Amino acid sequence: MIMIFSSCSAKKNDHTQINPSGPLATPSYYLEDKHSILALERTRESIFRNEAAMVGSRKTYAYDLYVRTGRAYNAVNSEYYGEIKKALVEKRGIEWFFLSGGFGIIHALEEAWNYQATFNCSIAYQEGIPYTANIWKTLLPQLCDSAISRLSPDWVYVFGSRDYTRFIKETNVWDENDNIKIIESTGSAGTIWLSKKLAELMYSFFNYELPKFNGSYKKFTKQNALSKGSL
């Protein structure tokens, strides 16, 4: 089984309703420790109480909230959206989590809603939305460690800018486990670059070519200057 951590997105889509008969993940699915679950829930609540977070009322899967609209998911959304969602629902070899300024960590099939919060200080100031990196800085690496430990994936893949990957770099698993890869973007074209890398991973996953993908990337791969502007 593979586990993916990827970033939330500024644009969100809360129009896809959750199937009442479908699965619904909760923090107790991926966190064993009751103290950790409570800390996650309380931190989320404190952020969403802030009026600047502009919390919406419609509920959808976190997968749909981000993947249907986020620029880093353009290729995945157009090529693999339904296939990924079916694999998630049927628990066929993939667990997907999003690192989020509002939710902290959230499972793809967990209930989510529209909001605005960010790990980036400049964006928070420019947009007038909550800056939450300092709120999550101690707790989020612990929660990621806990989720990885409980679900015990064969491989972990992390996609995002440094604002997001920093939390994984502070986990124990990053130091102790070689079966984890971080693919980190930089610059304004980073979402386009990440979109292609995510689509490449999903192609490899569905076509049983993960060894080829793993061989193409080091434990840490950073978008270089030559690829920043590439489409």
C-alpha positions in Angstrom: 0.0 0.0 0.0 1.2 3.5 -0.8 0.5 6.7 1.2 0.4 10.1 -0.3 0.7 13.4 1.5 0.0 16.5 -0.7 -0.8 20.1 -0.1 -4.2 21.8 0.2 -5.1 24.4 -2.4 -6.2 28.0 -2.3 -9.1 27.3 -4.6 -11.6 24.7 -3.3 -14.6 22.9 -4.6 -17.4 22.0 -2.1 -20.0 21.1 -4.7 -19.5 17.3 -4.8 -21.8 15.7 -2.2 -20.7 12.8 -0.1 -22.5 9.5 -1.0 -24.6 8.7 2.1 -23.8 5.0 1.6 -20.1 5.6 1.0 -17.2 5.3 3.5 -16.3 8.2 5.7 -13.0 8.5 7.4 -12.4 10.1 10.8 -9.2 10.9 12.7 -9.7 7.7 14.7 -9.1 5.8 11.5 -5.5 7.0 11.2 -4.7 8.1 14.8 -4.5 5.6 17.6 -3.8 7.9 20.5 -7.0 9.6 21.9 -4.8 12.6 23.0 -3.7 13.1 19.5 -7.2 12.9 18.1 -8.4 15.5 20.7 -5.5 17.8 19.9 -6.2 17.6 16.2 -9.9 18.3 16.7 -9.3 21.2 19.1 -6.7 22.9 16.9 -9.1 22.6 13.9 -11.9 24.1 15.9 -9.7 27.0 17.1 -8.8 27.9 13.5 -12.3 27.6 12.1 -13.7 29.9 14.8 -11.7 32.7 13.3 -14.0 34.7 11.1 -11.1 35.4 8.7 -11.1 31.6 7.9 -14.4 32.2 6.0 -15.7 28.7 6.8 -18.3 27.3 4.4 -21.4 25.3 5.2 -21.4 22.6 2.5 -19.6 19.3 3.3 -17.7 17.2 0.8 -14.8 14.7 0.8 -11.4 16.4 1.3 -10.4 14.6 -2.0 -13.0 16.5 -3.9 -12.5 19.8 -2.1 -8.9 20.0 -3.3 -8.5 17.8 -6.3 -11.4 19.1 -8.3 -10.0 22.7 -8.3 -6.4 22.9 -7.1 -3.8 23.7 -9.7 -1.4 21.1 -8.4 -4.1 18.5 -9.2 -4.9 19.5 -12.8 -3.4 16.5 -14.4 -4.7 14.1 -11.8 -8.2 15.5 -12.0 -8.3 15.3 -15.8 -6.7 11.8 -16.2 -7.2 9.8 -13.0 -9.9 11.5 -10.8 -12.5 8.7 -10.9 -9.9 5.9 -10.9 -8.2 7.3 -7.8 -11.5 7.9 -6.0 -12.7 4.3 -6.7 -9.4 2.9 -5.4 -9.7 5.1 -2.2 -13.3 4.0 -1.6 -12.5 0.3 -2.2 -9.3 0.5 -0.2 -7.2 -0.8 -3.1 -3.7 0.0 -2.2 -3.8 3.7 -1.6 -4.3 6.1 1.3 -4.2 9.8 0.6 -3.8 12.7 3.1 -3.7 16.4 2.6 -1.6 18.8 4.7 -3.9 21.8 5.3 -3.6 25.2 7.0 -7.1 24.6 8.4 -7.4 20.9 8.9 -3.7 20.2 9.7 -3.8 16.6 8.3 -7.0 15.3 6.7 -7.7 12.0 5.0 -9.0 12.1 1.4 -12.3 10.5 2.5 -12.8 12.6 5.5 -15.5 15.2 5.7 -14.3 18.7 4.7 -15.6 22.1 3.9 -14.5 25.4 2.4 -12.2 27.7 4.4 -9.2 29.9 4.0 -6.0 29.4 6.0 -2.4 29.0 5.0 1.1 27.9 6.1 2.6 30.8 4.1 3.0 34.1 6.1 3.1 36.3 3.0 -0.1 34.9 1.5 -1.8 35.2 4.9 -0.9 38.9 5.1 -1.8 39.6 1.5 -5.1 37.8 1.6 -6.1 38.6 5.2 -6.5 35.0 6.2 -5.2 33.0 9.2 -1.5 32.1 9.2 -1.4 28.7 10.9 2.1 27.3 10.5 3.1 28.3 14.0 -0.1 26.7 15.3 0.6 23.3 13.7 4.5 23.3 13.9 4.8 21.0 16.9 1.6 18.9 16.5 1.5 18.2 12.8 4.7 16.2 12.5 3.6 14.1 15.4 0.2 13.4 13.7 1.9 12.5 10.4 4.2 10.1 12.3 1.2 8.5 14.0 -0.7 8.1 10.7 2.2 6.5 9.0 2.9 4.2 11.9 -0.8 3.1 12.2 -1.4 2.5 8.5 2.1 1.1 7.9 2.4 1.8 4.1 5.1 0.2 1.9 5.9 3.7 0.4 5.2 7.2 1.4 5.2 10.1 -1.2 5.0 13.7 -0.2 4.2 16.5 -2.7 4.2 20.2 -2.0 6.2 23.4 -1.5 8.5 23.9 1.4 5.7 25.4 3.4 4.1 21.9 3.5 7.1 19.5 3.2 8.7 21.1 6.2 6.3 19.2 8.5 7.3 15.9 7.0 11.0 16.7 7.3 10.4 17.0 11.1 8.9 13.6 11.5 10.7 10.6 12.9 9.8 8.5 9.8 11.7 11.0 7.5 14.9 10.3 9.5 14.4 6.6 10.0 12.7 5.2 6.9 14.2 5.1 3.4 10.8 4.2 1.8 9.6 7.8 1.8 10.1 10.4 -0.9 9.6 14.1 -0.8 9.0 15.9 -4.1 9.3 19.6 -3.4 8.3 22.5 -5.7 9.5 26.1 -5.8 8.4 29.3 -7.4 5.2 30.4 -9.2 5.2 27.4 -11.6 5.5 24.9 -8.8 1.9 23.8 -9.0 2.3 22.9 -12.7 5.4 20.9 -11.9 3.8 19.1 -9.0 0.7 18.3 -11.2 2.9 16.4 -13.6 4.8 14.6 -10.9 1.5 13.5 -9.2 0.1 12.3 -12.5 3.4 10.3 -13.1 3.0 8.6 -9.7 -0.6 7.7 -10.4 0.3 6.3 -13.8 3.0 4.2 -12.2 0.6 3.0 -9.4 -2.2 1.9 -11.7 0.2 0.3 -14.3 2.2 -1.6 -11.7 5.4 0.4 -12.4 6.2 1.8 -9.0 9.7 0.4 -9.0 10.4 2.5 -12.1 9.0 5.6 -10.5 11.0 5.0 -7.3 14.1 4.6 -9.2 13.6 7.9 -10.9 13.6 10.0 -7.7 15.9 10.3 -4.8 14.6 10.4 -1.2 14.4 14.2 -1.6 13.8 15.8 -5.0 13.5 19.6 -5.4 12.3 21.4 -8.4 15.4 22.9 -10.0 15.8 26.2 -11.8 15.6 24.7 -15.2 12.2 23.2 -14.5 10.6 26.1 -12.7 9.1 27.6 -15.9 8.5 24.4 -17.8 5.0 23.4 -18.8 
